[in-house]
Amino acid sequence: MTDPYVQDPSQIEDQANPGKLGPEAVEAAPAAPAEEQPVETQAGSDRKRKKKEKKKKTLGQEILSWVGTLLLAVVLAMTIRALLFEPIRVDGKSMLETLQDGEIVLVTKPSVLLGNFKRGEVVICRFPGRNTPRSVHLGAPLDLQFVQHELFVKRLVALPGDSVAVQDGKLYVNDALVQEDYIVYPPMQNFGRVVLGEDQYMVMGDNRASSHDSRSRDVGPISRDMIVGKAVYVLLPLNKIRPIR
């Protein structure tokens, strides 16, 4: 007769060793997750390749890039000065008291390029024979030659077809007296009446007592292509900023 209180020895062993499982209870332990490796995409690979290509830029390419940028800036500056505006320094006292020696004036170009001129405007102009040939020697194939023109600031007093005369310190255009309130130093000599031709413009300094201008034989009336621009504003010195009238 089996004692109901006596357990099977195998069951007793299993209870005493809970870590030991029978064949029915064996279950596979989950494997440790493998460490994920970063996957490089095609786009990322392309970006890295492009960065490497940029880094491979040679010194010669860098120099060419800077030279190209510099040349572009020079061309842009020259275009602005030729077609739009530029600052010019007044050198001399022929325009006293309208302009003072050493002042910097703003000179505009569009109206001159379009041929819009008015009597009484202050202009920047060239005089006949007042230029200096210049050359830059860079080696025979690259030698550069140009002409440097001396510029003058004067007042445009008469246009093509006008008659001009100076009598007793007064200016007459088309036989009518011109009111010039800006004249502080009137001319000391008369200027005989002349009639301007088709492409002739008469310019004079506001300091009529000491100005080398169209009244002089070596200058005379100037042509339209000798007028560079119109002086419209005094820029410097800062305490003298003003429009030019």
C-alpha positions as CSV (number, residue, x, y, z in Angstrom):
1,M,0.0,0.0,0.0
2,T,1.4,3.2,-1.1
3,D,1.7,6.0,1.4
4,P,-0.1,9.0,-0.1
5,Y,2.1,11.3,1.8
6,V,5.3,10.0,0.3
7,Q,6.2,11.9,-2.9
8,D,8.0,10.4,-5.8
9,P,11.7,10.9,-5.4
10,S,12.0,12.5,-8.9
11,Q,9.4,15.1,-7.9
12,I,11.3,15.8,-4.7
13,E,14.5,16.3,-6.7
14,D,12.7,18.7,-9.1
15,Q,11.4,20.8,-6.3
16,A,14.7,20.9,-4.6
17,N,16.4,22.1,-7.8
18,P,13.9,24.5,-9.5
19,G,16.5,25.4,-12.1
20,K,16.5,22.0,-13.5
21,L,13.5,21.5,-15.9
22,G,12.2,18.5,-17.4
23,P,12.2,17.8,-21.1
24,E,8.6,19.1,-21.4
25,A,9.5,22.4,-19.8
26,V,12.7,23.2,-21.8
27,E,12.3,26.4,-23.7
28,A,14.9,28.1,-25.9
29,A,16.2,31.3,-24.4
30,P,16.0,34.3,-26.6
31,A,19.2,35.2,-28.3
32,A,20.9,38.5,-27.5
33,P,20.1,41.1,-30.1
34,A,22.9,41.7,-32.5
35,E,24.4,45.2,-32.5
36,E,23.0,47.2,-35.4
37,Q,25.5,48.6,-37.8
38,P,24.8,52.0,-39.5
39,V,23.7,51.7,-43.0
40,E,25.1,54.4,-45.3
41,T,22.6,55.7,-47.9
42,Q,23.4,56.5,-51.4
43,A,22.6,60.2,-50.8
44,G,25.0,60.4,-47.9
45,S,27.7,58.7,-49.9
46,D,27.3,61.3,-52.7
47,R,27.5,64.2,-50.3
48,K,30.8,62.8,-48.8
49,R,32.2,62.3,-52.3
50,K,31.3,65.9,-53.3
51,K,32.9,67.3,-50.1
52,K,36.1,65.4,-51.0
53,E,36.1,66.8,-54.5
54,K,35.8,70.3,-53.1
55,K,38.7,69.7,-50.8
56,K,40.8,68.6,-53.8
57,K,40.6,72.2,-55.3
58,T,44.1,73.1,-56.3
59,L,45.9,76.3,-55.4
60,G,45.8,77.3,-59.1
61,Q,42.0,77.0,-59.2
62,E,41.7,79.1,-56.1
63,I,43.9,81.8,-57.6
64,L,41.9,81.8,-60.8
65,S,38.6,82.1,-58.9
66,W,39.9,85.1,-57.0
67,V,41.2,86.7,-60.2
68,G,37.9,86.2,-61.9
69,T,36.0,87.8,-59.0
70,L,38.4,90.7,-59.0
71,L,38.0,91.3,-62.7
72,L,34.2,91.1,-62.4
73,A,34.3,93.8,-59.7
74,V,36.6,96.0,-61.8
75,V,34.3,95.7,-64.8
76,L,31.3,96.5,-62.7
77,A,32.9,99.5,-61.2
78,M,34.1,100.8,-64.6
79,T,30.6,100.4,-66.0
80,I,29.0,102.3,-63.1
81,R,31.6,105.1,-63.5
82,A,31.1,105.3,-67.3
83,L,27.3,105.1,-67.4
84,L,25.9,106.2,-64.0
85,F,28.0,108.3,-61.7
86,E,31.4,108.9,-60.1
87,P,32.9,111.1,-57.5
88,I,35.4,113.7,-58.7
89,R,37.7,116.0,-56.7
90,V,37.7,119.7,-57.4
91,D,41.3,120.9,-58.0
92,G,41.8,124.6,-58.1
93,K,39.9,127.9,-57.5
94,S,38.3,128.6,-60.9
95,M,34.8,127.8,-59.5
96,L,34.9,130.0,-56.4
97,E,32.6,130.6,-54.5
98,T,30.3,127.9,-55.9
99,L,32.9,125.1,-55.3
100,Q,36.0,125.1,-53.1
101,D,39.3,123.6,-53.8
102,G,39.5,120.0,-52.6
103,E,35.8,119.3,-52.4
104,I,34.4,116.0,-53.7
105,V,31.4,116.3,-56.0
106,L,29.0,113.7,-57.3
107,V,29.0,113.6,-61.1
108,T,26.1,112.0,-63.0
109,K,26.3,110.6,-66.5
110,P,22.9,109.6,-67.9
111,S,21.7,113.0,-69.0
112,V,25.0,113.8,-70.7
113,L,24.9,110.4,-72.6
114,L,21.3,111.3,-73.7
115,G,22.5,114.8,-74.8
116,N,20.3,116.7,-72.4
117,F,22.1,120.0,-71.6
118,K,20.8,123.2,-70.0
119,R,22.5,126.6,-69.7
120,G,23.8,127.3,-66.3
121,E,24.6,123.6,-65.3
122,V,27.9,122.8,-63.7
123,V,29.7,120.2,-65.8
124,I,32.9,118.1,-65.8
125,C,34.7,118.4,-69.2
126,R,37.9,117.9,-71.1
127,F,39.9,120.6,-72.9
128,P,41.6,120.2,-76.3
129,G,45.1,119.0,-76.1
130,R,45.0,118.4,-72.3
131,N,45.7,114.7,-72.2
132,T,48.6,112.4,-71.4
133,P,49.4,109.1,-73.2
134,R,50.0,106.3,-70.7
135,S,51.2,102.8,-71.1
136,V,51.5,99.7,-69.0
137,H,54.3,97.2,-69.9
138,L,53.4,93.6,-69.1
139,G,55.5,92.0,-71.9
140,A,55.2,92.6,-75.6
141,P,51.9,90.8,-76.3
142,L,50.2,92.3,-73.2
143,D,51.4,96.0,-73.3
144,L,48.5,98.4,-72.7
145,Q,48.2,101.9,-74.0
146,F,45.6,104.5,-73.0
147,V,45.1,108.2,-72.8
148,Q,44.6,110.0,-69.5
149,H,42.4,113.1,-69.9
150,E,42.7,116.1,-67.6
151,L,39.2,117.0,-66.3
152,F,37.9,120.5,-65.5
153,V,34.8,121.7,-63.7
154,K,33.1,124.6,-65.3
155,R,29.7,126.1,-65.8
156,L,27.9,125.6,-69.2
157,V,26.9,129.1,-70.3
158,A,25.9,128.6,-73.9
159,L,24.6,125.9,-76.3
160,P,25.1,125.3,-80.1
161,G,23.7,128.2,-82.1
162,D,23.8,130.7,-79.2
163,S,25.7,134.0,-79.3
164,V,28.0,134.8,-76.4
165,A,29.7,137.9,-75.2
166,V,31.2,139.4,-72.0
167,Q,30.9,143.2,-71.6
168,D,31.7,145.2,-68.5
169,G,31.9,142.2,-66.3
170,K,28.4,140.9,-67.5
171,L,27.6,137.8,-69.5
172,Y,25.3,138.1,-72.5
173,V,23.8,135.1,-74.2
174,N,21.7,135.7,-77.4
175,D,22.2,139.4,-76.7
176,A,20.3,139.1,-73.4
177,L,21.9,139.8,-70.0
178,V,22.3,136.6,-67.9
179,Q,21.6,137.0,-64.2
180,E,24.4,135.2,-62.3
181,D,24.0,135.7,-58.6
182,Y,26.7,133.1,-57.9
183,I,29.4,135.3,-59.4
184,V,31.6,136.9,-56.7
185,Y,34.6,137.6,-58.9
186,P,33.5,139.1,-62.2
187,P,35.7,139.1,-65.3
188,M,38.2,141.9,-65.7
189,Q,38.3,141.7,-69.5
190,N,35.6,141.8,-72.2
191,F,35.0,138.9,-74.5
192,G,33.8,139.8,-78.0
193,R,30.5,138.4,-79.3
194,V,30.7,135.0,-81.0
195,V,28.1,132.6,-82.4
196,L,28.6,129.0,-81.6
197,G,28.5,126.3,-84.3
198,E,26.5,123.1,-84.5
199,D,28.6,121.1,-82.0
200,Q,30.0,123.9,-79.9
201,Y,29.4,124.5,-76.2
202,M,30.8,127.5,-74.2
203,V,32.0,126.8,-70.6
204,M,33.3,129.3,-68.0
205,G,34.5,129.1,-64.4
206,D,32.4,131.0,-61.8
207,N,35.6,132.8,-60.7
208,R,35.5,134.8,-64.0
209,A,38.5,136.9,-62.9
210,S,40.8,133.8,-62.7
211,S,39.5,130.9,-64.8
212,H,41.0,129.1,-67.8
213,D,38.0,128.3,-70.0
214,S,36.4,128.8,-73.4
215,R,37.4,132.4,-73.4
216,S,41.0,131.3,-73.8
217,R,42.4,130.8,-77.3
218,D,43.9,127.5,-76.5
219,V,40.6,126.2,-75.3
220,G,37.7,127.9,-77.1
221,P,34.2,126.2,-77.4
222,I,34.2,122.5,-76.7
223,S,32.4,119.7,-78.4
224,R,29.7,117.5,-76.9
225,D,32.0,114.5,-76.5
226,M,34.3,116.5,-74.3
227,I,31.5,116.9,-71.7
228,V,31.9,114.0,-69.2
229,G,29.1,114.5,-66.7
230,K,27.1,117.0,-64.6
231,A,28.2,117.9,-61.1
232,V,25.1,117.8,-59.0
233,Y,26.1,117.4,-55.3
234,V,29.0,118.2,-53.0
235,L,29.7,115.0,-51.0
236,L,32.8,115.9,-49.0
237,P,33.7,117.4,-46.6
238,L,30.7,116.2,-44.6
239,N,30.0,119.6,-43.1
240,K,29.7,121.1,-46.6
241,I,27.2,118.6,-48.2
242,R,24.9,120.5,-50.5
243,P,23.3,120.6,-53.9
244,I,25.2,122.4,-56.6
245,R,23.3,125.3,-58.2
